[in-house]
Amino acid sequence: MEQEYYSQGTAAERWERARMFFDAKEYTTAARILDGLVAEVQEQVGLRLLLARSYYHSAQLRRAETELRTIVERDPVEHYARLMLGRTLERQGRADEAAPHLRMAAALAGDFPEA
């Protein structure tokens, strides 16, 4: 019965519901809604990115990493996904792996160090 709530309604209704939960800092609930939505509409970067953010904020770091790697694989110049992937890896104590993603995110955002 509980699972029905997460999959109830149109894709647009579930997207709005997930955003509402995310904005209310109910990240686990947002992730549960978005997980099914991403499975249905796999090519939508915005959905996958919000799912990754929901996982990140609910400390589901491996799941966040998986979603972010999928985004970066499909769109290597998606700078926010690169930034989040770097932060996710850092949060897991994997600073060496994070560094190239953080540098790439900064370059893609036009944030170059002053010489």
Phi and psi restraints in degrees (value plus and minus 20) as a CYANA .aco file:
   2 GLU   PHI     -80.8   -40.8
   2 GLU   PSI     -61.1   -21.1
   3 GLN   PHI     -81.5   -41.5
   3 GLN   PSI     -51.0   -11.0
   4 GLU   PHI     -79.1   -39.1
   4 GLU   PSI     -56.6   -16.6
   5 TYR   PHI     -80.3   -40.3
   5 TYR   PSI     -60.7   -20.7
   6 TYR   PHI     -91.8   -51.8
   6 TYR   PSI     -43.9    -3.9
   7 SER   PHI    -130.3   -90.3
   7 SER   PSI     -14.4    25.6
   8 GLN   PHI     -98.5   -58.5
   8 GLN   PSI     119.8   159.8
   9 GLY   PHI      76.3   116.3
   9 GLY   PSI     155.8   195.8
  10 THR   PHI     -93.1   -53.1
  10 THR   PSI     148.7   188.7
  11 ALA   PHI     -78.8   -38.8
  11 ALA   PSI     -61.8   -21.8
  12 ALA   PHI     -84.3   -44.3
  12 ALA   PSI     -60.2   -20.2
  13 GLU   PHI     -85.9   -45.9
  13 GLU   PSI     -61.0   -21.0
  14 ARG   PHI     -87.8   -47.8
  14 ARG   PSI     -57.1   -17.1
  15 TRP   PHI     -80.2   -40.2
  15 TRP   PSI     -67.5   -27.5
  16 GLU   PHI     -83.4   -43.4
  16 GLU   PSI     -61.5   -21.5
  17 ARG   PHI     -83.4   -43.4
  17 ARG   PSI     -62.9   -22.9
  18 ALA   PHI     -83.2   -43.2
  18 ALA   PSI     -62.8   -22.8
  19 ARG   PHI     -83.4   -43.4
  19 ARG   PSI     -58.3   -18.3
  20 MET   PHI     -81.4   -41.4
  20 MET   PSI     -66.6   -26.6
  21 PHE   PHI     -85.6   -45.6
  21 PHE   PSI     -59.8   -19.8
  22 PHE   PHI     -81.5   -41.5
  22 PHE   PSI     -67.5   -27.5
  23 ASP   PHI     -82.6   -42.6
  23 ASP   PSI     -48.2    -8.2
  24 ALA   PHI    -106.5   -66.5
  24 ALA   PSI     -12.7    27.3
  25 LYS   PHI      43.9    83.9
  25 LYS   PSI       6.7    46.7
  26 GLU   PHI    -117.6   -77.6
  26 GLU   PSI      48.6    88.6
  27 TYR   PHI     -86.4   -46.4
  27 TYR   PSI     -56.1   -16.1
  28 THR   PHI     -85.5   -45.5
  28 THR   PSI     -62.1   -22.1
  29 THR   PHI     -86.6   -46.6
  29 THR   PSI     -63.3   -23.3
  30 ALA   PHI     -77.8   -37.8
  30 ALA   PSI     -63.6   -23.6
  31 ALA   PHI     -82.7   -42.7
  31 ALA   PSI     -58.5   -18.5
  32 ARG   PHI     -84.3   -44.3
  32 ARG   PSI     -58.8   -18.8
  33 ILE   PHI     -90.4   -50.4
  33 ILE   PSI     -66.7   -26.7
  34 LEU   PHI     -87.3   -47.3
  34 LEU   PSI     -51.2   -11.2
  35 ASP   PHI     -77.3   -37.3
  35 ASP   PSI     -66.4   -26.4
  36 GLY   PHI     -88.8   -48.8
  36 GLY   PSI     -56.5   -16.5
  37 LEU   PHI     -86.6   -46.6
  37 LEU   PSI     -63.4   -23.4
  38 VAL   PHI     -83.6   -43.6
  38 VAL   PSI     -57.0   -17.0
  39 ALA   PHI     -82.7   -42.7
  39 ALA   PSI     -53.8   -13.8
  40 GLU   PHI     -99.1   -59.1
  40 GLU   PSI     -58.5   -18.5
  41 VAL   PHI    -145.1  -105.1
  41 VAL   PSI      50.6    90.6
  42 GLN   PHI     -85.7   -45.7
  42 GLN   PSI     -44.3    -4.3
  43 GLU   PHI    -103.3   -63.3
  43 GLU   PSI     -28.2    11.8
  44 GLN   PHI     -99.4   -59.4
  44 GLN   PSI      86.8   126.8
  45 VAL   PHI     -84.2   -44.2
  45 VAL   PSI     -61.0   -21.0
  46 GLY   PHI     -79.1   -39.1
  46 GLY   PSI     -61.7   -21.7
  47 LEU   PHI     -84.0   -44.0
  47 LEU   PSI     -67.5   -27.5
  48 ARG   PHI     -85.1   -45.1
  48 ARG   PSI     -57.2   -17.2
  49 LEU   PHI     -87.3   -47.3
  49 LEU   PSI     -61.1   -21.1
  50 LEU   PHI     -87.5   -47.5
  50 LEU   PSI     -55.1   -15.1
  51 LEU   PHI     -82.8   -42.8
  51 LEU   PSI     -65.9   -25.9
  52 ALA   PHI     -81.0   -41.0
  52 ALA   PSI     -62.0   -22.0
  53 ARG   PHI     -84.7   -44.7
  53 ARG   PSI     -58.9   -18.9
  54 SER   PHI     -83.6   -43.6
  54 SER   PSI     -63.8   -23.8
  55 TYR   PHI     -82.3   -42.3
  55 TYR   PSI     -65.2   -25.2
  56 TYR   PHI     -78.0   -38.0
  56 TYR   PSI     -70.4   -30.4
  57 HIS   PHI     -90.6   -50.6
  57 HIS   PSI     -39.2     0.8
  58 SER   PHI    -120.9   -80.9
  58 SER   PSI      -4.1    35.9
  59 ALA   PHI      41.5    81.5
  59 ALA   PSI       9.1    49.1
  60 GLN   PHI    -118.0   -78.0
  60 GLN   PSI      47.8    87.8
  61 LEU   PHI     -87.5   -47.5
  61 LEU   PSI     -56.4   -16.4
  62 ARG   PHI     -84.7   -44.7
  62 ARG   PSI     -60.8   -20.8
  63 ARG   PHI     -86.3   -46.3
  63 ARG   PSI     -61.2   -21.2
  64 ALA   PHI     -80.1   -40.1
  64 ALA   PSI     -65.8   -25.8
  65 GLU   PHI     -78.8   -38.8
  65 GLU   PSI     -64.0   -24.0
  66 THR   PHI     -79.9   -39.9
  66 THR   PSI     -67.5   -27.5
  67 GLU   PHI     -84.9   -44.9
  67 GLU   PSI     -62.0   -22.0
  68 LEU   PHI     -86.7   -46.7
  68 LEU   PSI     -58.9   -18.9
  69 ARG   PHI     -84.0   -44.0
  69 ARG   PSI     -57.0   -17.0
  70 THR   PHI     -82.5   -42.5
  70 THR   PSI     -64.2   -24.2
  71 ILE   PHI     -82.9   -42.9
  71 ILE   PSI     -68.1   -28.1
  72 VAL   PHI     -85.0   -45.0
  72 VAL   PSI     -55.5   -15.5
  73 GLU   PHI     -84.1   -44.1
  73 GLU   PSI     -60.9   -20.9
  74 ARG   PHI     -98.8   -58.8
  74 ARG   PSI     -53.2   -13.2
  75 ASP   PHI    -159.6  -119.6
  75 ASP   PSI      64.6   104.6
  76 PRO   PHI     -81.0   -41.0
  76 PRO   PSI     -37.7     2.3
  77 VAL   PHI    -122.3   -82.3
  77 VAL   PSI      -4.1    35.9
  78 GLU   PHI     -96.9   -56.9
  78 GLU   PSI      73.2   113.2
  79 HIS   PHI     -85.7   -45.7
  79 HIS   PSI     -55.6   -15.6
  80 TYR   PHI     -87.6   -47.6
  80 TYR   PSI     -58.0   -18.0
  81 ALA   PHI     -84.1   -44.1
  81 ALA   PSI     -59.1   -19.1
  82 ARG   PHI     -82.1   -42.1
  82 ARG   PSI     -65.5   -25.5
  83 LEU   PHI     -80.3   -40.3
  83 LEU   PSI     -68.0   -28.0
  84 MET   PHI     -84.2   -44.2
  84 MET   PSI     -57.6   -17.6
  85 LEU   PHI     -83.1   -43.1
  85 LEU   PSI     -64.0   -24.0
  86 GLY   PHI     -80.1   -40.1
  86 GLY   PSI     -65.0   -25.0
  87 ARG   PHI     -85.2   -45.2
  87 ARG   PSI     -58.7   -18.7
  88 THR   PHI     -84.4   -44.4
  88 THR   PSI     -63.6   -23.6
  89 LEU   PHI     -85.4   -45.4
  89 LEU   PSI     -61.0   -21.0
  90 GLU   PHI     -79.0   -39.0
  90 GLU   PSI     -64.3   -24.3
  91 ARG   PHI     -84.5   -44.5
  91 ARG   PSI     -42.2    -2.2
  92 GLN   PHI    -111.3   -71.3
  92 GLN   PSI     -15.4    24.6
  93 GLY   PHI      59.1    99.1
  93 GLY   PSI       4.8    44.8
  94 ARG   PHI    -135.4   -95.4
  94 ARG   PSI      36.9    76.9
  95 ALA   PHI     -79.4   -39.4
  95 ALA   PSI     -57.5   -17.5
  96 ASP   PHI     -83.1   -43.1
  96 ASP   PSI     -59.2   -19.2
  97 GLU   PHI     -92.2   -52.2
  97 GLU   PSI     -51.1   -11.1
  98 ALA   PHI     -92.2   -52.2
  98 ALA   PSI     -56.5   -16.5
  99 ALA   PHI     -72.3   -32.3
  99 ALA   PSI     -69.7   -29.7
 100 PRO   PHI     -82.1   -42.1
 100 PRO   PSI     -55.5   -15.5
 101 HIS   PHI     -88.3   -48.3
 101 HIS   PSI     -59.8   -19.8
 102 LEU   PHI     -87.7   -47.7
 102 LEU   PSI     -59.6   -19.6
 103 ARG   PHI     -84.5   -44.5
 103 ARG   PSI     -63.3   -23.3
 104 MET   PHI     -83.6   -43.6
 104 MET   PSI     -62.4   -22.4
 105 ALA   PHI     -80.8   -40.8
 105 ALA   PSI     -63.4   -23.4
 106 ALA   PHI     -83.6   -43.6
 106 ALA   PSI     -63.5   -23.5
 107 ALA   PHI     -85.0   -45.0
 107 ALA   PSI     -62.9   -22.9
 108 LEU   PHI     -85.6   -45.6
 108 LEU   PSI     -49.5    -9.5
 109 ALA   PHI    -105.2   -65.2
 109 ALA   PSI     -23.5    16.5
 110 GLY   PHI      59.2    99.2
 110 GLY   PSI       0.5    40.5
 111 ASP   PHI    -117.1   -77.1
 111 ASP   PSI      62.1   102.1
 112 PHE   PHI    -116.9   -76.9
 112 PHE   PSI     119.8   159.8
 113 PRO   PHI     -86.2   -46.2
 113 PRO   PSI     123.3   163.3
 114 GLU   PHI     -96.0   -56.0
 114 GLU   PSI     119.0   159.0
